[in-house]
């Protein structure tokens, strides 16, 4: 697969920044994603991310680490962090920026240790791909947690993006859950193949979490139908 995301990170990191990424979904027009934002420090992060980092403890697994900004901040706090990302370019950038333990893995293929905190940030529910895949991801994440460990995951409810009837009901796709999207990344005129990305509402995330044997808590809600949730082993 083309590593378009990783190439964009590499270009910015190595001083070849000439344009930004564009993202597009099956329900939205192309939207520009400034590359500097992917290299932000703690002060430049949204509050939900700050809250997740503030709540992290022990051995940490940063899933989908990107350029490594979350991992770097936690390292500076003295935590031991393992970062993983499916993008080879992202892994190179994170390592070069100073992330001490960073490996190229997809989450479902990773079984290299156990952790006190697992982070899934920047719409972390997206990594679950499709609604029917969530249970297997839940069980795998649970297998990576130490007793009493926590998963900190942020997500968004996309109901606001759909039209409503006069009675208040929303028009949603007839063939699937309204948060199941196909995502495309474009950089320097080259586009990725469409890939699945899941925006999971709070109610369903809680249902999946409790079915997998987790306790569930909403830590904080943002201003744009987004939230930070904590899942703990019992």
C-alpha positions as CSV (number, residue, x, y, z in Angstrom):
1,X,0.0,0.0,0.0
2,X,1.1,3.6,-0.7
3,X,2.3,5.3,2.5
4,X,1.0,8.7,1.6
5,X,0.5,9.8,5.2
6,X,4.0,8.8,6.1
7,X,5.5,10.6,3.1
8,X,3.8,13.8,4.1
9,X,5.2,13.5,7.6
10,X,8.7,12.8,6.3
11,X,8.6,15.8,4.0
12,X,7.6,18.1,6.8
13,X,10.1,16.7,9.2
14,X,13.0,16.9,6.8
15,X,12.3,20.5,5.7
16,X,10.4,19.7,2.4
17,X,7.1,21.2,3.4
18,X,5.4,22.7,0.4
19,X,1.7,21.7,0.8
20,X,-0.7,20.1,3.2
21,X,-2.6,16.8,3.3
22,X,-6.2,16.6,2.2
23,X,-8.8,14.2,3.7
24,X,-12.1,13.2,2.2
25,X,-14.8,10.8,3.4
26,X,-17.8,9.2,1.9
27,X,-20.1,11.9,3.4
28,X,-17.9,15.0,3.2
29,X,-16.0,17.1,0.7
30,X,-12.1,17.3,0.7
31,X,-10.8,19.1,3.8
32,X,-7.3,20.4,4.3
33,X,-5.2,19.1,7.1
34,X,-2.2,21.3,7.9
35,X,0.9,19.2,8.4
36,X,2.2,21.5,11.2
37,X,-0.8,20.4,13.3
38,X,0.5,16.8,13.2
39,X,3.7,18.0,14.9
40,X,2.0,20.0,17.6
41,X,3.2,20.2,21.2
42,X,1.1,19.8,24.3
43,X,0.0,23.5,24.3
44,X,-1.3,23.1,20.8
45,X,-3.4,20.0,21.5
46,X,-7.2,20.0,22.0
47,X,-8.4,19.6,25.5
48,X,-9.5,16.0,25.1
49,X,-6.0,15.0,24.1
50,X,-4.5,17.0,27.0
51,X,-6.9,15.3,29.4
52,X,-5.9,11.8,28.1
53,X,-2.2,12.6,28.4
54,X,-2.7,14.0,31.9
55,X,-4.5,10.8,32.9
56,X,-1.9,8.4,31.5
57,X,0.2,6.4,33.9
58,X,2.6,3.4,34.1
59,X,3.6,1.6,30.9
60,X,1.9,3.3,28.0
61,X,1.0,2.0,24.5
62,X,0.4,4.8,22.0
63,X,-1.6,3.3,19.1
64,X,-1.5,5.1,15.8
65,X,1.3,7.4,17.1
66,X,1.7,9.4,13.9
67,X,4.6,11.9,14.2
68,X,4.9,10.9,17.9
69,X,3.8,14.1,19.6
70,X,1.8,12.3,22.3
71,X,4.6,9.8,23.0
72,X,7.2,12.6,23.2
73,X,5.2,14.5,25.8
74,X,4.7,11.4,28.0
75,X,8.4,10.5,27.7
76,X,9.2,14.0,29.0
77,X,6.9,13.3,32.0
78,X,9.1,10.2,32.7
79,X,6.7,7.5,31.5
80,X,7.9,4.5,29.6
81,X,6.1,4.6,26.2
82,X,5.8,2.1,23.3
83,X,4.5,3.7,20.1
84,X,3.1,1.8,17.1
85,X,1.8,2.9,13.7
86,X,0.9,1.1,10.5
87,X,2.8,3.8,8.5
88,X,6.5,3.2,7.9
89,X,7.1,6.9,7.3
90,X,5.4,7.8,10.5
91,X,7.6,5.4,12.5
92,X,10.7,6.9,11.0
93,X,9.6,10.4,11.8
94,X,8.6,9.5,15.4
95,X,12.0,7.8,16.0
96,X,13.9,10.7,14.5
97,X,12.0,13.1,16.7
98,X,13.1,11.1,19.8
99,X,10.4,8.5,20.5
100,X,12.6,5.8,22.1
101,X,10.4,2.8,21.4
102,X,8.5,2.9,18.1
103,X,7.6,0.0,15.9
104,X,5.6,-0.5,12.7
105,X,2.6,-2.5,13.6
106,X,-1.1,-2.7,13.0
107,X,-2.9,-2.9,16.3
108,X,-4.4,-6.4,15.6
109,X,-0.9,-7.7,14.8
110,X,0.7,-6.3,18.0
111,X,1.3,-8.6,21.0
112,X,4.7,-7.5,22.3
113,X,3.9,-6.6,25.9
114,X,1.3,-5.5,28.4
115,X,0.4,-2.0,29.5
116,X,-1.2,0.1,32.2
117,X,-2.5,2.7,29.7
118,X,-3.4,2.3,26.1
119,X,-4.0,5.5,24.1
120,X,-6.2,5.7,21.0
121,X,-6.4,9.4,20.1
122,X,-7.4,11.7,17.2
123,X,-10.7,9.8,16.8
124,X,-9.2,6.7,18.2
125,X,-12.4,4.7,17.4
126,X,-11.5,5.0,13.8
127,X,-9.0,2.2,14.0
128,X,-11.9,-0.2,14.7
129,X,-12.8,0.2,11.0
130,X,-16.4,-1.2,10.9
131,X,-19.0,-1.8,13.6
132,X,-18.8,-5.6,13.3
133,X,-15.0,-5.4,13.9
134,X,-15.3,-3.7,17.3
135,X,-15.7,-6.8,19.4
136,X,-12.4,-8.4,18.2
137,X,-10.6,-5.1,18.7
138,X,-12.0,-4.9,22.3
139,X,-10.8,-8.4,23.1
140,X,-7.4,-7.8,21.6
141,X,-7.0,-4.5,23.5
142,X,-8.0,-6.3,26.7
143,X,-5.3,-8.8,26.2
144,X,-2.7,-6.0,26.1
145,X,-3.7,-4.5,29.4
146,X,-2.2,-5.2,32.8
147,X,-4.7,-5.9,35.7
148,X,-6.4,-2.6,36.5
149,X,-5.2,-1.0,33.3
150,X,-7.1,1.6,31.3
151,X,-7.8,2.4,27.7
152,X,-8.2,6.1,26.9
153,X,-10.0,6.6,23.5
154,X,-11.6,9.6,21.9
155,X,-14.4,9.6,19.4
156,X,-17.1,11.6,17.7
157,X,-20.8,11.2,17.1
158,X,-21.5,12.1,13.4
159,X,-25.3,12.6,13.8
160,X,-24.9,16.3,13.3
161,X,-23.6,15.7,9.7
162,X,-26.9,14.1,8.6
163,X,-30.2,15.8,7.7
164,X,-33.1,15.7,10.2
165,X,-36.8,15.2,9.6
166,X,-39.3,17.7,11.0
167,X,-39.8,15.2,13.9
168,X,-36.1,15.3,14.7
169,X,-35.1,11.9,13.3
170,X,-32.0,11.7,11.2
171,X,-31.6,10.4,7.7
172,X,-28.9,7.8,7.8
173,X,-27.5,5.2,5.3
174,X,-29.9,2.3,5.0
175,X,-27.1,-0.2,4.5
176,X,-25.0,0.5,7.6
177,X,-24.2,2.5,10.7
178,X,-24.0,6.2,10.1
179,X,-20.5,6.4,11.6
180,X,-19.0,3.9,9.2
181,X,-17.1,6.0,6.6
182,X,-14.7,5.4,3.8
183,X,-11.7,7.7,4.1
184,X,-9.2,8.9,1.4
185,X,-6.0,10.8,2.0
186,X,-4.5,12.9,-0.8
187,X,-1.0,14.5,-0.8
188,X,0.8,16.2,-3.7
189,X,-1.8,14.9,-6.2
190,X,-1.6,11.3,-5.1
191,X,-4.5,9.6,-3.3
192,X,-4.7,6.6,-1.1
193,X,-7.1,3.8,-1.7
194,X,-10.3,4.2,0.3
195,X,-10.0,2.7,3.8
196,X,-12.6,2.1,6.5
197,X,-12.8,4.5,9.5
198,X,-15.3,4.4,12.3
199,X,-16.9,7.3,14.2
200,X,-18.5,5.6,17.1
201,X,-21.1,7.3,19.3
202,X,-20.9,7.1,23.1
203,X,-23.8,4.7,23.6
204,X,-22.5,2.1,21.2
205,X,-18.9,2.3,22.5
206,X,-20.2,1.8,26.0
207,X,-22.2,-1.2,24.9
208,X,-19.2,-2.8,23.2
209,X,-17.0,-2.0,26.1
210,X,-19.3,-3.6,28.7
211,X,-19.8,-6.7,26.5
212,X,-16.0,-7.1,26.5
213,X,-15.9,-6.9,30.3
214,X,-14.7,-3.3,30.7
215,X,-16.0,-0.7,33.0
216,X,-16.9,2.5,31.0
217,X,-16.7,6.2,31.9
218,X,-17.0,9.4,29.8
219,X,-14.0,11.5,31.1
220,X,-14.8,14.6,29.2
221,X,-16.9,15.9,26.3
222,X,-15.7,18.4,23.7
223,X,-17.6,21.2,21.9
224,X,-18.0,19.3,18.6
225,X,-19.9,16.1,19.5
226,X,-16.6,14.6,20.5
227,X,-15.7,12.8,23.8
228,X,-13.0,11.1,25.7
229,X,-13.8,7.7,27.2
230,X,-12.0,5.5,29.8
231,X,-12.3,1.7,29.6
232,X,-10.9,-0.2,32.6
233,X,-10.4,-3.9,33.3
234,X,-12.4,-5.1,36.3
